[in-house]
Amino acid sequence: MTDRRAFLIVMDSVGIGGAPDAAEYFNEGRPDTGANTLAHIAQARPLHMPNLDALGLGAAIRLASGEDAPGLGAPPQGLWGAATEISRGKDTPSGHWEIAGVPVPWEWHYFPDTRPAFPPDLSARIARAAGTGGILGDEYASGTEIIDRLGAEHLRSGWPICYTSVDSVLQIAAHEEAFGLERLHRLCEDVAAMVHPLRLGRVIARPFTGTPGDFRRTPNRRDYAIAPPGRTLLDVAHGAGRVTHAVGKIGDIFSHRGISHLHKGQSDADLAEHLVRLADRAEPGSLTFANLVEFDSAFGHRRDVAGYAAALEWFDGVAGRVLARLRPGDLAIFTADHGNDPTWHGTDHTRERVPVLGWGYGARAVGLVGYADIGASVAAHLDLPPVGPGRSFL
């Protein structure tokens, strides 16, 4: 068994434009053609990301979309390229599963952008599972907006706030104290069992606290994702006796399959410390798979360009700390699962290519690759059996 370690780090929603099928995906009825999360942030405010740019971030943006990103564009010193997704979605499970070697083989179920959005029988079943007389929301909505709008009615009635979006998702928001956090998690688990047979990707618990006019979502979100339909990189590594570390919501995304140790936190800052610690201490031959979610949840969906830019620059410092702790023979790959352009219309994800930035193999251009090639490359580095349809670019 090899002693080489691998670190696969997903910067949630950090897309770089150029998806060839972007015209087939929509935000508020308008196509995603031209969306470019990183380039458009940099064009609004030049980015200072010396660590990831040294690996080839600026070069990857130009390769993916032909656009320049002010502040980025240093001569690449790492392995660099851009990846294109084939799964029919621009969501978290689709991106992560395909990166891990399992492209989604079906069309996801989506709820219509109508009011109500959910079939009456499903709404009734959710209310029965919650022990309430009904549900609130039942529509497309932004999570923070609908909590501000319906939070007071939720406290008065006790009914859960249920909503969806262009993603294959059903989200349920409830007050941690008044409704109860354990009760919310149990409700979402029950609802997931109802909707996963429809091939709905996720049920997400969205707890919040506070009082009318000052509601705040808490870090106790939990995703109840449908199980991957095949053996993922995590399954293969774990099955081969390797230690696997899941940082952030990786455990939820992969239904806790193939995971030796789960590392959670209250924020991306907590997850970053886990990642730095694992760069120091992860076992020989191990796989560390991480997701940093706040680019997406705190800034992309909220269309906060300045906040997103600051988060990117903060994480570049984290990346530098991680890289400084890696050992000869290690591989680190930084990538993303989809886009979420904060300059774009609407509040949903955007269909984009994603960066592929690697440390451990010198300055190498890998060109345009597929998401599944990332997992195949990590498997090859760890001397694991082939994973999925991808081909190693190492």
C-alpha positions as CSV (number, residue, x, y, z in Angstrom):
1,M,0.0,0.0,0.0
2,T,1.3,3.4,-0.9
3,D,2.2,6.0,1.8
4,R,1.1,8.8,-0.6
5,R,-1.7,10.9,0.8
6,A,-4.4,12.8,-1.2
7,F,-6.4,15.9,-0.3
8,L,-9.4,16.7,-2.4
9,I,-10.8,20.1,-1.5
10,V,-14.0,21.4,-3.0
11,M,-14.6,25.2,-2.9
12,D,-18.3,25.1,-3.0
13,S,-19.7,27.1,-6.0
14,V,-16.3,28.6,-7.1
15,G,-17.0,28.2,-10.9
16,I,-15.0,29.7,-13.7
17,G,-17.5,30.0,-16.5
18,G,-17.5,28.5,-20.0
19,A,-19.8,25.5,-19.5
20,P,-20.7,24.5,-23.1
21,D,-24.3,23.7,-22.1
22,A,-25.0,26.8,-19.9
23,A,-27.8,27.8,-22.2
24,E,-29.8,24.8,-21.0
25,Y,-29.8,26.0,-17.4
26,F,-31.8,29.0,-16.0
27,N,-32.0,31.6,-13.3
28,E,-35.4,33.4,-13.1
29,G,-36.2,32.2,-16.6
30,R,-32.9,33.5,-18.1
31,P,-30.1,31.2,-19.3
32,D,-26.8,30.8,-17.5
33,T,-24.9,31.6,-20.7
34,G,-22.0,34.0,-19.7
35,A,-22.1,33.3,-15.9
36,N,-18.6,33.2,-14.5
37,T,-18.3,33.3,-10.7
38,L,-14.6,34.0,-10.3
39,A,-14.0,36.2,-13.3
40,H,-17.0,38.5,-12.5
41,I,-16.0,38.8,-8.9
42,A,-12.4,39.8,-9.9
43,Q,-13.8,42.2,-12.5
44,A,-15.8,43.9,-9.8
45,R,-12.8,44.0,-7.4
46,P,-9.4,42.6,-8.3
47,L,-8.6,39.5,-6.3
48,H,-5.4,38.8,-4.3
49,M,-5.0,35.0,-4.2
50,P,-1.3,34.3,-4.6
51,N,-1.3,30.7,-3.4
52,L,-4.0,29.3,-5.7
53,D,-3.0,31.6,-8.5
54,A,0.5,30.2,-8.3
55,L,-0.9,26.8,-9.0
56,G,-2.7,28.2,-12.1
57,L,-6.0,29.7,-11.1
58,G,-5.9,32.6,-13.5
59,A,-4.7,30.4,-16.3
60,A,-7.6,28.0,-15.5
61,I,-10.2,30.8,-15.8
62,R,-8.8,31.8,-19.2
63,L,-8.8,28.2,-20.4
64,A,-12.4,27.6,-19.2
65,S,-14.0,30.8,-20.5
66,G,-11.5,33.0,-22.3
67,E,-12.1,35.8,-19.7
68,D,-9.5,37.6,-17.6
69,A,-9.8,37.8,-13.9
70,P,-8.0,41.0,-12.6
71,G,-5.5,40.2,-10.0
72,L,-5.0,36.6,-11.2
73,G,-2.8,35.3,-13.9
74,A,0.6,34.4,-12.5
75,P,2.6,31.8,-14.5
76,P,1.4,28.4,-13.3
77,Q,3.7,26.5,-11.0
78,G,1.3,23.6,-10.3
79,L,-1.0,21.2,-12.1
80,W,-3.8,23.2,-13.7
81,G,-6.8,22.8,-15.9
82,A,-10.6,23.1,-16.0
83,A,-13.3,20.5,-15.6
84,T,-16.7,20.2,-17.4
85,E,-19.6,18.4,-15.8
86,I,-21.8,15.9,-17.7
87,S,-24.4,15.2,-15.0
88,R,-27.7,16.9,-15.6
89,G,-27.7,19.3,-12.7
90,K,-25.9,22.3,-11.2
91,D,-26.2,21.2,-7.6
92,T,-24.1,19.9,-4.8
93,P,-24.8,16.1,-5.1
94,S,-24.3,16.1,-8.9
95,G,-21.0,17.9,-8.7
96,H,-19.5,15.9,-5.8
97,W,-20.7,12.5,-7.0
98,E,-19.3,13.0,-10.4
99,I,-16.0,14.3,-9.0
100,A,-15.9,11.1,-6.9
101,G,-16.5,8.9,-10.0
102,V,-20.3,8.6,-10.2
103,P,-22.0,10.8,-12.8
104,V,-25.7,11.1,-12.1
105,P,-27.4,8.5,-14.4
106,W,-30.9,10.0,-14.1
107,E,-32.9,13.3,-14.5
108,W,-33.4,14.8,-11.0
109,H,-37.0,15.6,-9.9
110,Y,-37.7,19.3,-9.6
111,F,-40.8,21.0,-8.1
112,P,-42.5,23.6,-10.4
113,D,-42.1,27.4,-9.8
114,T,-45.7,27.8,-8.8
115,R,-47.6,28.5,-5.6
116,P,-48.1,26.0,-4.2
117,A,-44.9,24.2,-5.4
118,F,-45.5,20.9,-3.7
119,P,-48.3,18.3,-4.5
120,P,-51.1,18.6,-1.9
121,D,-50.6,15.1,-0.8
122,L,-46.9,15.7,-0.1
123,S,-47.6,18.9,1.9
124,A,-50.2,16.9,3.9
125,R,-47.7,14.2,4.6
126,I,-45.1,16.7,5.7
127,A,-47.6,18.3,8.1
128,R,-48.6,14.9,9.5
129,A,-44.9,14.0,10.1
130,A,-44.4,17.4,11.8
131,G,-47.5,17.0,13.9
132,T,-48.9,20.3,12.6
133,G,-52.1,21.5,10.9
134,G,-50.2,22.5,7.8
135,I,-47.0,23.9,6.3
136,L,-45.9,27.5,5.5
137,G,-44.2,28.6,2.3
138,D,-44.8,25.9,-0.3
139,E,-43.0,28.0,-2.9
140,Y,-39.7,28.9,-4.6
141,A,-37.7,31.1,-2.2
142,S,-34.4,32.4,-0.9
143,G,-33.8,30.9,2.5
144,T,-33.0,34.1,4.4
145,E,-35.9,36.0,2.7
146,I,-38.5,33.4,3.5
147,I,-37.4,33.2,7.1
148,D,-37.6,36.9,7.5
149,R,-41.1,36.9,5.8
150,L,-42.7,33.9,7.5
151,G,-40.7,33.5,10.7
152,A,-43.2,35.3,12.9
153,E,-46.1,33.2,11.5
154,H,-44.0,30.1,12.2
155,L,-43.5,31.1,15.8
156,R,-47.3,31.8,16.1
157,S,-48.5,28.7,14.4
158,G,-45.7,26.2,14.9
159,W,-45.9,25.1,11.3
160,P,-42.6,24.4,9.5
161,I,-41.5,26.7,6.6
162,C,-41.0,24.5,3.5
163,Y,-39.6,25.8,0.2
164,T,-37.6,24.8,-2.9
165,S,-35.6,26.3,-5.8
166,V,-34.4,25.4,-9.3
167,D,-32.3,22.7,-7.6
168,S,-33.6,19.2,-6.8
169,V,-34.2,20.1,-3.2
170,L,-36.9,20.5,-0.5
171,Q,-35.8,22.8,2.4
172,I,-37.5,23.0,5.8
173,A,-36.8,25.9,8.1
174,A,-37.8,26.0,11.8
175,H,-36.8,27.8,15.0
176,E,-34.3,25.9,17.0
177,E,-35.9,26.6,20.4
178,A,-39.6,27.0,19.6
179,F,-39.8,24.0,17.1
180,G,-36.8,22.1,18.4
181,L,-33.6,21.2,16.6
182,E,-33.9,17.4,17.1
183,R,-37.5,17.6,16.0
184,L,-36.5,19.4,12.8
185,H,-33.8,16.9,12.0
186,R,-36.2,14.0,12.6
187,L,-38.8,15.7,10.4
188,C,-36.3,16.1,7.5
189,E,-35.2,12.5,7.8
190,D,-38.8,11.4,7.5
191,V,-39.5,13.7,4.6
192,A,-36.3,12.5,2.8
193,A,-37.7,8.9,2.9
194,M,-40.9,10.3,1.2
195,V,-39.1,12.2,-1.6
196,H,-36.0,10.2,-2.4
197,P,-38.0,7.6,-4.4
198,L,-39.0,10.5,-6.7
199,R,-35.2,11.1,-7.3
200,L,-35.3,14.4,-5.4
201,G,-31.7,15.1,-4.5
202,R,-31.8,16.5,-1.0
203,V,-34.0,17.5,2.0
204,I,-32.2,20.2,3.9
205,A,-32.8,21.2,7.5
206,R,-32.5,25.0,7.9
207,P,-32.7,25.8,11.6
208,F,-32.8,29.5,12.8
209,T,-33.0,31.5,16.0
210,G,-33.9,35.0,17.0
211,T,-37.1,37.1,17.0
212,P,-39.1,38.9,14.3
213,G,-36.9,41.4,12.6
214,D,-33.7,39.6,13.8
215,F,-33.9,36.0,12.6
216,R,-30.5,34.3,12.0
217,R,-29.8,30.9,10.4
218,T,-27.6,28.7,12.6
219,P,-24.7,26.4,11.6
220,N,-26.8,23.3,12.5
221,R,-27.9,22.7,8.9
222,R,-28.1,19.1,7.9
223,D,-28.5,17.7,4.4
224,Y,-30.4,14.4,3.8
225,A,-29.1,13.4,0.4
226,I,-30.2,10.5,-1.7
227,A,-27.5,7.8,-1.7
228,P,-25.0,7.8,-4.7
229,P,-26.1,5.1,-7.3
230,G,-22.6,3.6,-7.5
231,R,-19.3,3.1,-5.7
232,T,-17.6,6.4,-5.2
233,L,-14.0,7.3,-4.6
234,L,-14.7,7.2,-0.8
235,D,-16.2,3.7,-1.1
236,V,-13.3,2.4,-3.0
237,A,-10.7,3.9,-0.7
238,H,-12.4,2.8,2.4
239,G,-13.0,-0.7,1.0
240,A,-9.2,-0.9,0.3
241,G,-8.5,-0.3,3.9
242,R,-7.5,3.4,3.6
243,V,-8.4,5.9,6.2
244,T,-10.9,8.5,4.8
245,H,-11.5,11.9,6.4
246,A,-14.7,13.8,5.4
247,V,-14.5,17.5,6.2
248,G,-17.7,19.6,6.3
249,K,-20.8,18.4,4.6
250,I,-19.0,15.6,2.6
251,G,-20.6,13.1,5.0
252,D,-24.1,14.3,4.3
253,I,-23.5,14.4,0.5
254,F,-22.3,10.8,0.4
255,S,-24.9,9.4,2.9
256,H,-22.0,8.7,5.2
257,R,-20.7,5.9,3.1
258,G,-17.0,5.1,2.9
259,I,-16.0,7.5,5.7
260,S,-13.7,6.7,8.6
261,H,-13.7,10.0,10.3
262,L,-16.1,13.0,10.1
263,H,-14.9,16.5,10.8
264,K,-17.6,19.1,11.3
265,G,-17.7,22.7,12.5
266,Q,-19.8,25.8,13.1
267,S,-18.2,27.7,10.2
268,D,-15.7,27.4,7.3
269,A,-13.1,28.8,9.7
270,D,-13.6,25.7,11.9
271,L,-13.4,23.4,8.8
272,A,-10.2,25.2,7.7
273,E,-8.5,24.3,11.0
274,H,-9.5,20.7,10.5
275,L,-8.0,20.8,7.0
276,V,-4.7,22.3,8.2
277,R,-4.5,19.8,11.0
278,L,-5.1,16.9,8.7
279,A,-2.4,18.2,6.3
280,D,-0.1,17.8,9.3
281,R,-1.4,14.5,10.7
282,A,-3.5,12.5,8.2
283,E,-2.3,8.9,8.0
284,P,0.0,7.5,5.2
285,G,-2.2,6.4,2.3
286,S,-5.2,8.3,3.5
287,L,-7.8,10.4,1.6
288,T,-9.1,13.7,2.9
289,F,-12.2,15.0,1.1
290,A,-13.3,18.5,2.1
291,N,-16.1,20.9,1.3
292,L,-16.0,24.6,2.2
293,V,-19.6,25.7,1.8
294,E,-19.8,29.4,2.8
295,F,-18.7,30.7,-0.6
296,D,-22.1,29.3,-1.8
297,S,-24.4,29.6,1.2
298,A,-23.3,32.9,2.7
299,F,-22.2,34.9,-0.4
300,G,-23.3,33.3,-3.7
301,H,-27.0,32.8,-3.0
302,R,-27.1,36.2,-1.3
303,R,-25.4,37.9,-4.3
304,D,-22.8,39.4,-2.0
305,V,-19.9,40.2,-4.3
306,A,-17.7,41.9,-1.7
307,G,-18.3,39.1,0.8
308,Y,-17.5,36.4,-1.7
309,A,-14.3,38.2,-2.7
310,A,-13.2,38.5,0.9
311,A,-13.9,34.8,1.5
312,L,-11.9,33.8,-1.5
313,E,-8.9,35.8,-0.3
314,W,-9.2,34.4,3.2
315,F,-9.3,30.8,1.8
316,D,-6.2,31.4,-0.3
317,G,-4.4,32.0,3.0
318,V,-5.8,28.7,4.3
319,A,-4.6,27.0,1.1
320,G,-1.1,28.3,1.7
321,R,-1.1,26.9,5.3
322,V,-2.3,23.5,3.9
323,L,0.3,23.4,1.2
324,A,3.1,24.3,3.6
325,R,2.3,21.2,5.6
326,L,2.1,18.6,2.8
327,R,4.8,15.9,2.4
328,P,6.8,14.7,-0.6
329,G,4.6,12.3,-2.5
330,D,1.3,14.0,-1.4
331,L,-1.3,15.2,-3.9
332,A,-3.7,18.2,-3.2
333,I,-6.4,19.1,-5.7
334,F,-8.5,22.2,-5.3
335,T,-11.7,22.3,-7.4
336,A,-15.4,23.2,-7.2
337,D,-18.8,21.5,-7.7
338,H,-20.7,24.2,-9.7
339,G,-21.0,28.0,-10.0
340,N,-22.9,30.6,-8.1
341,D,-22.1,33.9,-9.8
342,P,-22.9,36.7,-7.3
343,T,-23.2,39.2,-10.1
344,W,-25.9,37.1,-11.9
345,H,-29.6,37.5,-12.0
346,G,-31.6,35.4,-9.6
347,T,-30.2,33.7,-6.5
348,D,-29.5,30.2,-7.7
349,H,-26.5,28.2,-8.8
350,T,-25.0,28.8,-12.2
351,R,-23.9,26.2,-14.7
352,E,-20.1,26.6,-15.1
353,R,-16.8,24.8,-15.5
354,V,-14.7,24.5,-12.4
355,P,-11.0,24.9,-11.7
356,V,-8.6,21.9,-11.3
357,L,-5.5,23.0,-9.4
358,G,-3.0,20.5,-8.1
359,W,0.0,20.4,-5.9
360,G,2.4,17.5,-6.0
361,Y,3.1,17.0,-9.7
362,G,4.9,20.1,-10.7
363,A,3.9,22.6,-13.3
364,R,1.6,20.7,-15.7
365,A,-1.3,21.8,-17.9
366,V,-3.9,19.1,-18.0
367,G,-6.3,21.1,-20.2
368,L,-10.1,20.6,-20.3
369,V,-11.0,17.4,-18.4
370,G,-14.2,15.9,-16.9
371,Y,-15.3,16.0,-13.3
372,A,-14.9,12.2,-13.1
373,D,-11.3,12.5,-14.2
374,I,-10.5,14.2,-10.9
375,G,-11.6,11.1,-8.9
376,A,-9.8,8.8,-11.3
377,S,-6.6,10.8,-10.8
378,V,-6.9,10.7,-7.0
379,A,-7.5,6.9,-7.2
380,A,-4.4,6.5,-9.4
381,H,-2.3,8.5,-7.0
382,L,-3.4,6.3,-4.1
383,D,-2.9,3.1,-6.1
384,L,-6.6,2.3,-5.8
385,P,-8.6,0.4,-8.3
386,P,-10.1,2.5,-11.1
387,V,-13.1,4.7,-10.0
388,G,-15.9,5.4,-12.5
389,P,-15.7,6.5,-16.1
390,G,-12.9,9.1,-15.7
391,R,-9.3,8.9,-16.8
392,S,-6.3,9.9,-14.7
393,F,-4.6,13.1,-15.9
394,L,-1.6,12.6,-13.6
